[in-house]
């Protein structure tokens, strides 16, 4: 039941990301058509593309990417023993939890302060535009807590490390 619900939520997150990508594509095509076919340059298409891109990147990183799909630099962990890899993963997870956790109050203050600003062409309130960052930061914290509890995901071609191995 829980697995099915999580799969449905993941499919929804992928659909939102696909819709954002479609918005970017359509805005791009509209911009080209208005500029080169009708000699009518407009700015709202660029603004819409940028807003959709911001949301696409942070939404995708928060909800669509799986742990094994993320880009990681593992110069140290790749050469370490499984036990040391788990320790390095735990240090990394705790670091992310602390850093993103410490940044949340300032991020919240900035996003809520930006309600006084609106975008130039579409009039989108900037607190709405930047609110996706708060969602992203909370998702990073939640993923890091999960990694801390479950341990790091195994590398490609490697069996999962049982919790008793520590």
N, C-alpha and C positions, 0 to 999 in steps of 0.2 A: 504494500500500500504506500509506504513512504517512498520507496524507490520509484513507483509510478508517478507520484506527485512531483518528486524532484525532476524526473525526466520531462514531465509536462512543463514545469517551470523553466527548464533549460531550453526546451523547444520554443517557449514563449520569448525567452531572452534572445534566442537566435532570430526569431521572427522580427523582433524590434530592431535588432542590428541590421537585418536585411532591409527593413523598411527605411531605416536611416540612410543606408547606402543607396537605395532607390531615390530618396529625396535628393541626395547629392547629385546623382546622375541626371535626374530630370532638371534640376536647377541649372546644371552645367549646360545641358542641351538647350534649355530656354534662353540662357545667357548668350550662347552662340547664335541662336536664331534671331534674337532681338538685336544683337549688335551687328551681325553681318548681313542678315536678310532685310532688316527693316531700318538699319542705321540708327538704332535707338538703344544706346548703352544704358543699362540700369545697374544699380548697386545692390538691390535687394537680393538678387540671385547669389551674389558673392557672400552676402551676410548669412543667407539661409544655408549655403554650403558650409561655411565656417562653423555655424552653430551645430549643424547636423554632424560635421566631422568631430567636433569636440565631444558631443554626446556619444557618437559611435565608438570612438577610441576608449573613453572611460567606461561606458556601458559594457563594451566588449571585454575589456580587461577585468571588470568587476564580475560579470555574470556568464560570459560566453566561453572564454578561455578556460581550459582545464589545466590542472597543475602540470601535467606532463607536456603541455603545448607551450608553456611559457619559456621564454629565452632566459637561460641562466648561465652565468659564468662560474664554472666549477673547477677552477685551476687547482685549488687545494682539495676540495672534497672528492674530485675525480680520482685522485691518487691515494686517498686515505682509506683506512680500513672501514668496514661497515660501522663499527662502534664510533670511530672518530667522525664519520660522515653524519651519523645521527647527532652527535654533539654539535658539529658545525651547523647542521640544520636547525637545531634547537636555539643556538646562539643567534642565528639569522632571524628566526621567527620571533624571539623575544625582542630583538632589536627593532624589527618592523612594528611590533605591537607597541613598544614604548615610543618610537618616533612618530608614528601616525597618531597614536593616542595623545601625545603631547601637542601635536599640531591641530587636533580637532577643535579646541576652544578658539584658537585664532582663526582657523578656517571658517568656523561657524560665524564668528564676529564679522569677518570680511564678507562672506556671502550675504548675511542679513543686512549689512551696511549697504551693499550694492543695490538694494531695492530702490534707492533714489535715482539710479541710472537706468537709461533705456538705450537699446541699440538704435543706431542712426536711421535705418530705413524701415525696419519692421516694427520698431517700438517694443521689442521684447524686453521685459525687465531683466536686468543683469543678475539679480539674485536667482531667478528661474534658470537663466543660462548657466550659471556656475554651480547650481545646486547639485548637479551630477557629480561634482568633485567630492562632496560629502558622502554620497552614496558609495563612490569608489573607495574612499578612505575607510569607511566602515566595512566594506567587503574585503579589503586587504587585511584589516585587523581580524575579521572572522576567519579568513583563510589561514592566517598565521596561527591563530589559536587552534584551528583544526590540525594544522601541521605539527604544532607543539604536542598535541594530545596523541595524534596518530603516528607521528614520525614522518620523515621525509618520504616522498614517493620514490620507489626504486628507479635506478637508471635503466636505460634500455638494455635488455638482455640480462637483467639482474633480478634475482628472486627477492621478494619482499622480506625485510628483516623482521623477525618475530619480536614482539615487545620484550620477551624474556632474555633477548640477546644483550641487553644493556646490563 
